[in-house]
Amino acid sequence: MQKHDYDLFVIGAGSGGVRAARMAAGFGARVAVAEDRYLGGTCVNVGCVPKKLYVYASEFGKSFKDARNFGWASETPAFDWATLRDNKKAEIARLNGVYDNLLAGAKAEVINGRARIVDAHTVAVGEQRYTAGKILIATGGWPHIPDFPGCEHAISSNEVFDLETFPKRLAIVGGGYIAVEFAGIFNGLGARVTQLYRGPLFLRGFDADIRAHAAQEIAKTGVDLRFEVNVESITAGPDGLKLSLSDDTAIEVDAVLYATGRKANLQGLGLESVNVALNDDGTIAVDEQFRSSEPSIFALGDVTGGMELTPVALAEGMSFARRQFGGLDNVVDYDFIPTAVFCQPNIGTVGFTEEEARAKFGHIRLFKSTFKPMKHTISGREERTFMKLIVDKASDRVVGAHMMGPDAGEIMQGIAIAMRAGASKAVFDSTIGIHPTAAEEFVTMRDAWRDD
């Protein structure tokens, strides 16, 4: 007789949890997955996927204008928010079904409901209890809105996709991925957007040159950027919401999106019943095998406080299943992980920032290029692309690549492969470019901007 109901009980059917469940089941494990909200997690439902669809929608307005100088007698048609919103809902529903089929195909059982850990090998969903040899927590993050007067009037990225009416005036509070992306989306769709950030410059953690270039380019699109300012209070009135700001000014808007961070989604999970240690930021502390301080309980993805990226959670899910159920020694390599910010224009980046590279390597060489994209030499749009390479002077290895411009994310995926393979600046220089493209600039930057 089997000692437990399942070999693995996964709490959370997001990217990492589903990948771990499917692969573990593929190795022959008996697997259950509990989910209380929606299959696919944040990425599929209120994150990467719908966001990218909305980015596409927001770019059409600029394209209609760009077309005129290319000979198209184009006029910008009216935008209908309900059509976009409802078509997005249909696509997400389709993807939910895909995830359901993937789990069913792997013979992993889906249990609908919020799971609560009872002890080191027992999970309760409603009144039903299940036992498992291993429990995996993959519940991801949850938007956090700080407590201040009128905070109940603010919405998060969970709600912004499905607003009943389109906000003609929108305030966005925050300076990370979510804030800058939604500023571009709603600005492009026709809203008057004000983005408020408490620091001197948004996108903390990115290369300083990219941050400065992003502020310059995003301001050109019409987003009202206000740095070193915070919201003191929000009050509702007949004309919308009034935001009283820390610089003694006020603005009136139709909606306020708070994108000031996310916290580990652990509420009601029952961690007080087991010996699971938390980090200072409230995430679950794990080792390289994703094991918590309770030997039978594991955690991965955003809930552990690492890089909050879907592909990272997928890699962690694969590593977990291979090691725990496949007998394979598989460790996630977190070096040179590329990422993109789908602001407008896009940002793509991989490797070290200039500041990080100086601290790690000491002597570095910098290569920079700024230019108007070829398309906009005719379109008339005042947009400039920025590219930067950072090279370790001792080894000649390219250790950082940063770009803001059209298709930056697509371009950076290829650059990341070269950098993970250890490509030197000499290799970049000897590579023949594809002409005419923006990407070829990465292999034609010959003169160092700075060498020290």
C-alpha positions as CSV (number, residue, x, y, z in Angstrom):
1,M,0.0,0.0,0.0
2,Q,1.1,3.5,-0.8
3,K,2.0,5.6,2.3
4,H,0.5,8.8,1.0
5,D,-2.4,9.7,-1.4
6,Y,0.1,11.5,-3.7
7,D,3.8,11.6,-4.2
8,L,3.6,15.3,-4.9
9,F,0.9,17.9,-4.0
10,V,1.4,21.2,-5.8
11,I,-0.3,24.3,-4.4
12,G,-0.7,26.8,-7.2
13,A,-1.3,26.2,-10.9
14,G,0.8,29.0,-12.3
15,S,3.8,28.6,-14.6
16,G,6.2,27.0,-12.1
17,G,3.6,24.8,-10.4
18,V,2.1,23.4,-13.7
19,R,5.6,22.7,-15.1
20,A,6.7,20.9,-12.0
21,A,3.5,18.9,-11.8
22,R,3.6,17.9,-15.5
23,M,7.2,16.8,-15.4
24,A,6.9,15.0,-12.1
25,A,3.9,13.1,-13.4
26,G,6.0,12.3,-16.5
27,F,8.5,10.6,-14.3
28,G,5.8,8.4,-12.9
29,A,4.9,10.4,-9.7
30,R,1.3,10.6,-8.5
31,V,0.6,14.3,-8.6
32,A,-2.3,16.6,-7.5
33,V,-2.5,20.4,-8.2
34,A,-4.7,22.7,-6.1
35,E,-5.7,26.1,-7.6
36,D,-8.3,28.5,-6.1
37,R,-8.4,31.1,-8.8
38,Y,-7.3,30.3,-12.4
39,L,-5.1,27.9,-14.3
40,G,-2.0,29.5,-15.7
41,G,-1.4,31.8,-12.8
42,T,-0.5,35.5,-13.0
43,C,1.3,35.3,-16.3
44,V,-1.6,33.8,-18.3
45,N,-4.4,35.6,-16.6
46,V,-3.4,39.0,-15.3
47,G,0.3,39.3,-16.3
48,C,2.5,38.7,-19.3
49,V,0.0,37.4,-21.8
50,P,-2.9,39.9,-21.5
51,K,-0.3,42.7,-21.0
52,K,1.4,41.9,-24.3
53,L,-2.0,41.7,-26.1
54,Y,-2.8,45.2,-24.7
55,V,0.6,46.5,-25.8
56,Y,-0.1,45.4,-29.4
57,A,-3.5,47.2,-29.2
58,S,-1.9,50.4,-27.9
59,E,0.7,50.5,-30.7
60,F,-1.9,50.7,-33.5
61,G,-2.6,54.4,-32.9
62,K,1.1,55.3,-33.5
63,S,1.2,53.1,-36.6
64,F,-1.8,54.9,-38.2
65,K,0.1,58.2,-37.8
66,D,3.4,56.7,-39.0
67,A,1.7,55.4,-42.2
68,R,0.9,58.9,-43.5
69,N,4.4,59.8,-44.5
70,F,4.7,56.4,-46.2
71,G,1.9,57.3,-48.6
72,W,-1.1,56.0,-46.7
73,A,-4.0,58.5,-46.4
74,S,-4.7,57.1,-43.0
75,E,-6.9,58.5,-40.2
76,T,-6.9,57.2,-36.7
77,P,-10.2,55.3,-36.1
78,A,-12.1,55.3,-32.9
79,F,-10.9,52.8,-30.2
80,D,-13.4,50.5,-28.5
81,W,-12.3,49.3,-25.1
82,A,-15.0,46.7,-24.7
83,T,-13.9,44.9,-27.9
84,L,-10.3,44.7,-26.7
85,R,-11.2,43.6,-23.2
86,D,-13.7,40.9,-24.3
87,N,-11.5,39.5,-27.0
88,K,-8.7,39.3,-24.4
89,K,-11.1,37.4,-22.1
90,A,-11.9,34.9,-24.8
91,E,-8.2,34.2,-25.5
92,I,-7.4,33.8,-21.8
93,A,-10.3,31.4,-21.4
94,R,-8.8,29.4,-24.3
95,L,-5.4,29.3,-22.6
96,N,-7.1,28.2,-19.3
97,G,-8.4,25.2,-21.2
98,V,-5.0,24.5,-22.7
99,Y,-3.5,24.3,-19.2
100,D,-6.3,22.1,-18.0
101,N,-5.6,19.7,-20.9
102,L,-1.9,19.7,-20.3
103,L,-2.4,18.6,-16.7
104,A,-5.0,16.0,-17.7
105,G,-2.7,14.7,-20.4
106,A,0.1,14.3,-17.8
107,K,-2.4,12.5,-15.5
108,A,-2.0,15.1,-12.8
109,E,-5.2,15.6,-10.8
110,V,-6.6,19.2,-10.6
111,I,-8.3,20.1,-7.3
112,N,-10.3,23.4,-7.3
113,G,-9.9,25.4,-4.1
114,R,-7.5,27.1,-1.8
115,A,-5.2,24.6,-0.2
116,R,-4.1,24.9,3.4
117,I,-1.1,23.0,4.8
118,V,-2.1,21.0,7.9
119,D,1.2,19.4,8.7
120,A,4.4,18.4,6.9
121,H,2.6,15.8,4.7
122,T,-1.0,16.9,4.8
123,V,-3.0,19.5,2.8
124,A,-6.6,20.4,3.2
125,V,-8.8,21.8,0.5
126,G,-12.1,22.7,2.0
127,E,-13.1,19.8,4.3
128,Q,-11.1,17.3,2.3
129,R,-7.6,16.3,3.4
130,Y,-4.9,14.8,1.2
131,T,-1.5,13.4,2.2
132,A,1.7,13.6,0.0
133,G,5.3,12.6,0.2
134,K,6.3,16.1,-0.9
135,I,4.4,19.4,-1.0
136,L,5.4,22.1,-3.4
137,I,4.3,25.7,-2.8
138,A,4.0,27.7,-6.1
139,T,1.5,30.3,-5.3
140,G,3.4,33.3,-6.8
141,G,3.0,36.9,-5.8
142,W,0.1,39.2,-5.2
143,P,-0.1,43.0,-5.8
144,H,0.4,45.1,-2.7
145,I,-1.3,48.5,-2.3
146,P,0.0,50.4,0.8
147,D,-2.3,51.6,3.5
148,F,-3.0,55.4,3.2
149,P,-6.1,57.6,3.2
150,G,-8.3,56.6,0.3
151,C,-6.3,53.6,-0.7
152,E,-9.6,51.7,-1.2
153,H,-10.1,53.7,-4.4
154,A,-6.9,52.4,-6.0
155,I,-6.8,49.3,-8.3
156,S,-4.0,46.9,-9.0
157,S,-2.8,45.1,-12.1
158,N,-5.3,42.3,-11.2
159,E,-8.3,44.6,-12.0
160,V,-6.9,47.0,-14.6
161,F,-7.4,44.6,-17.6
162,D,-11.2,44.3,-17.0
163,L,-12.4,47.8,-16.2
164,E,-16.0,48.3,-17.1
165,T,-15.3,51.7,-18.7
166,F,-12.1,53.0,-20.2
167,P,-10.4,55.6,-17.9
168,K,-9.8,58.8,-20.0
169,R,-7.6,60.1,-17.2
170,L,-5.3,57.6,-15.4
171,A,-2.8,57.9,-12.6
172,I,-0.2,55.2,-12.3
173,V,1.8,55.0,-9.1
174,G,5.1,53.1,-9.3
175,G,8.3,52.8,-11.2
176,G,8.8,49.1,-12.1
177,Y,7.9,46.9,-15.0
178,I,4.2,47.0,-14.4
179,A,4.0,50.8,-14.0
180,V,5.9,51.7,-17.1
181,E,4.2,49.1,-19.2
182,F,0.7,50.2,-18.3
183,A,1.7,53.8,-18.7
184,G,2.6,53.0,-22.3
185,I,-0.5,50.9,-22.9
186,F,-3.1,53.4,-21.7
187,N,-1.3,56.3,-23.2
188,G,-1.3,54.5,-26.5
189,L,-5.0,53.7,-26.2
190,G,-5.8,57.4,-25.8
191,A,-5.9,58.0,-22.0
192,R,-4.2,61.0,-20.4
193,V,-1.6,59.2,-18.2
194,T,0.3,60.6,-15.2
195,Q,2.9,58.3,-13.8
196,L,4.1,59.1,-10.2
197,Y,7.2,57.7,-8.7
198,R,8.7,58.4,-5.3
199,G,12.3,58.1,-6.4
200,P,14.4,60.3,-8.7
201,L,14.2,57.9,-11.7
202,F,12.2,54.8,-12.3
203,L,13.2,51.2,-13.3
204,R,15.5,50.7,-10.3
205,G,17.9,47.8,-10.9
206,F,18.3,48.5,-14.6
207,D,21.4,50.1,-16.2
208,A,21.6,53.8,-15.4
209,D,21.8,54.8,-19.1
210,I,18.7,52.7,-20.0
211,R,16.8,54.4,-17.1
212,A,17.7,57.9,-18.3
213,H,16.9,57.1,-21.9
214,A,13.6,55.5,-20.9
215,A,12.6,58.6,-19.1
216,Q,13.4,60.7,-22.1
217,E,11.6,58.5,-24.7
218,I,8.5,57.8,-22.6
219,A,8.0,61.5,-21.9
220,K,8.1,62.1,-25.7
221,T,5.1,59.8,-26.1
222,G,3.0,62.1,-23.9
223,V,3.1,60.3,-20.5
224,D,3.3,62.9,-17.7
225,L,6.2,61.7,-15.7
226,R,6.5,63.0,-12.2
227,F,9.5,61.8,-10.1
228,E,10.2,62.3,-6.4
229,V,6.5,62.6,-5.6
230,N,4.1,60.4,-3.7
231,V,0.3,60.2,-3.1
232,E,-0.8,61.5,0.3
233,S,-4.5,60.7,-0.1
234,I,-7.2,59.9,-2.6
235,T,-10.7,61.3,-2.3
236,A,-13.7,60.5,-4.5
237,G,-15.8,63.4,-5.9
238,P,-18.3,64.1,-8.6
239,D,-15.6,64.6,-11.3
240,G,-13.6,61.5,-10.4
241,L,-10.8,60.8,-8.0
242,K,-8.6,63.6,-6.5
243,L,-5.0,62.7,-5.7
244,S,-3.3,65.0,-3.1
245,L,0.4,64.7,-3.7
246,S,3.5,65.2,-1.5
247,D,4.7,68.2,-3.5
248,D,1.5,70.1,-2.5
249,T,-0.2,69.7,-5.9
250,A,-3.3,67.7,-6.8
251,I,-4.6,65.9,-9.9
252,E,-8.0,64.6,-10.8
253,V,-8.3,61.3,-12.6
254,D,-10.9,58.6,-13.4
255,A,-8.8,55.7,-12.1
256,V,-5.6,55.1,-10.0
257,L,-3.5,52.1,-10.7
258,Y,-1.1,51.2,-7.9
259,A,2.0,49.2,-9.2
260,T,4.2,49.6,-6.2
261,G,5.2,46.0,-5.7
262,R,4.1,42.5,-5.1
263,K,4.3,40.2,-2.1
264,A,4.4,36.5,-1.7
265,N,0.9,35.0,-1.9
266,L,1.0,33.1,1.4
267,Q,-2.1,34.3,3.2
268,G,-4.2,31.4,4.6
269,L,-1.7,28.8,3.5
270,G,-1.2,27.4,7.0
271,L,2.6,27.9,7.2
272,E,2.2,28.5,10.9
273,S,1.5,24.7,11.2
274,V,4.9,23.7,9.8
275,N,8.6,24.6,10.2
276,V,8.9,26.8,7.1
277,A,11.3,29.7,7.6
278,L,10.7,33.0,5.8
279,N,13.1,35.6,4.5
280,D,13.0,39.1,5.8
281,D,10.8,40.2,2.9
282,G,8.2,37.5,3.7
283,T,9.2,35.1,0.9
284,I,9.9,31.4,1.6
285,A,13.6,30.6,2.2
286,V,14.8,27.6,0.1
287,D,18.0,25.9,-0.9
288,E,19.2,25.2,-4.4
289,Q,16.9,22.2,-4.5
290,F,14.0,24.5,-3.6
291,R,13.6,22.7,-0.2
292,S,12.4,24.8,2.7
293,S,13.4,24.3,6.3
294,E,10.6,21.7,6.5
295,P,12.3,18.8,4.6
296,S,9.1,17.6,2.8
297,I,8.0,21.1,1.8
298,F,9.4,22.9,-1.3
299,A,8.7,26.2,-2.9
300,L,9.7,27.9,-6.2
301,G,8.9,30.9,-8.4
302,D,8.0,34.3,-7.2
303,V,7.0,33.0,-3.8
304,T,10.7,32.5,-3.0
305,G,11.8,36.1,-3.8
306,G,14.1,35.4,-6.7
307,M,13.8,36.8,-10.2
308,E,10.1,37.3,-10.8
309,L,10.0,36.1,-14.4
310,T,7.8,33.4,-15.9
311,P,10.8,31.6,-17.7
312,V,12.6,31.5,-14.4
313,A,9.7,29.8,-12.7
314,L,9.5,27.3,-15.6
315,A,13.2,26.5,-15.3
316,E,12.8,26.0,-11.5
317,G,9.8,23.8,-12.0
318,M,11.8,21.6,-14.4
319,S,14.8,21.5,-12.1
320,F,12.6,20.5,-9.1
321,A,10.9,17.7,-11.0
322,R,14.1,16.3,-12.5
323,R,15.9,16.3,-9.2
324,Q,13.1,15.0,-6.9
325,F,11.5,12.5,-9.3
326,G,13.8,12.0,-12.2
327,G,17.0,11.3,-10.4
328,L,18.8,14.0,-12.4
329,D,21.3,16.5,-11.0
330,N,19.8,19.6,-12.6
331,V,20.5,23.0,-11.2
332,V,19.1,26.3,-12.5
333,D,21.8,28.7,-13.7
334,Y,20.8,32.2,-13.0
335,D,23.6,33.9,-14.8
336,F,22.8,36.0,-17.9
337,I,19.0,35.7,-17.8
338,P,17.6,38.1,-20.4
339,T,14.5,40.1,-19.7
340,A,12.3,42.7,-21.5
341,V,10.1,45.6,-20.4
342,F,7.3,46.1,-22.9
343,C,7.2,49.8,-22.5
344,Q,7.2,51.9,-25.6
345,P,9.7,51.7,-27.1
346,N,10.7,48.3,-25.6
347,I,13.7,47.6,-23.3
348,G,15.7,44.4,-23.6
349,T,18.6,43.6,-21.2
350,V,20.9,40.8,-20.2
351,G,23.9,40.6,-17.9
352,F,25.5,43.2,-15.7
353,T,24.7,46.8,-15.4
354,E,27.6,49.2,-15.7
355,E,27.7,49.7,-12.0
356,E,27.6,45.9,-11.3
357,A,30.2,45.2,-13.9
358,R,32.6,47.8,-12.4
359,A,32.1,46.3,-8.9
360,K,32.7,42.7,-10.2
361,F,35.4,43.1,-12.9
362,G,37.1,46.4,-12.0
363,H,38.2,47.4,-15.5
364,I,35.6,47.5,-18.2
365,R,35.1,48.9,-21.7
366,L,31.8,50.5,-22.7
367,F,30.3,50.8,-26.2
368,K,27.2,52.9,-26.8
369,S,25.1,53.9,-29.8
370,T,22.1,56.2,-30.1
371,F,20.2,56.6,-33.4
372,K,16.8,57.2,-35.0
373,P,15.3,53.9,-36.2
374,M,15.2,53.6,-40.0
375,K,11.4,53.5,-40.0
376,H,11.2,56.8,-38.3
377,T,13.4,58.7,-40.7
378,I,10.3,58.8,-42.9
379,S,7.5,58.4,-40.3
380,G,8.5,61.6,-38.6
381,R,8.2,60.0,-35.1
382,E,10.8,61.5,-32.7
383,E,12.0,58.3,-31.2
384,R,15.6,57.2,-30.7
385,T,17.1,53.8,-30.1
386,F,19.8,53.3,-27.5
387,M,22.2,50.3,-27.3
388,K,25.0,49.6,-24.9
389,L,27.6,46.8,-24.5
390,I,29.7,46.2,-21.4
391,V,33.0,44.3,-21.8
392,D,35.3,42.9,-19.1
393,K,38.6,44.4,-20.1
394,A,40.7,41.5,-18.8
395,S,38.9,38.7,-20.7
396,D,37.3,40.7,-23.5
397,R,34.0,38.9,-22.7
398,V,30.8,40.8,-23.2
399,V,29.1,40.8,-19.8
400,G,26.3,43.2,-20.3
401,A,24.0,44.2,-23.2
402,H,21.2,46.8,-22.9
403,M,18.8,48.2,-25.5
404,M,15.8,50.4,-25.7
405,G,14.1,50.5,-29.1
406,P,11.7,48.6,-31.4
407,D,11.9,44.8,-30.9
408,A,14.4,45.1,-28.1
409,G,13.1,41.9,-26.5
410,E,13.3,39.9,-29.7
411,I,16.9,41.1,-30.3
412,M,18.1,40.5,-26.8
413,Q,17.1,36.8,-26.8
414,G,19.7,36.1,-29.5
415,I,22.3,38.3,-27.7
416,A,21.7,36.3,-24.5
417,I,22.6,33.0,-26.2
418,A,25.9,34.5,-27.3
419,M,26.6,35.9,-23.9
420,R,25.8,32.6,-22.1
421,A,28.2,30.9,-24.5
422,G,30.9,33.3,-23.4
423,A,31.2,35.4,-26.5
424,S,34.0,38.0,-26.5
425,K,33.8,41.5,-28.0
426,A,36.1,40.1,-30.7
427,V,33.5,37.5,-31.6
428,F,30.8,40.2,-31.7
429,D,33.1,42.3,-34.0
430,S,33.8,39.4,-36.3
431,T,30.1,38.6,-36.8
432,I,28.6,39.9,-40.0
433,G,25.5,41.9,-39.4
434,I,22.1,41.6,-41.1
435,H,21.5,44.8,-43.0
436,P,19.5,46.9,-42.7
437,T,18.5,46.1,-39.2
438,A,18.8,47.7,-35.8
439,A,20.3,44.5,-34.4
440,E,23.4,44.8,-36.6
441,E,24.5,47.8,-34.5
442,F,25.5,45.3,-31.8
443,V,28.2,43.9,-34.1
444,T,29.4,47.2,-35.6
445,M,30.2,49.2,-32.4
446,R,33.9,49.3,-32.8
447,D,35.0,52.4,-30.9
448,A,34.8,52.3,-27.1
449,W,32.8,55.1,-25.5
450,R,34.8,54.6,-22.4
451,D,37.8,52.3,-21.6
452,D,39.1,52.2,-18.0
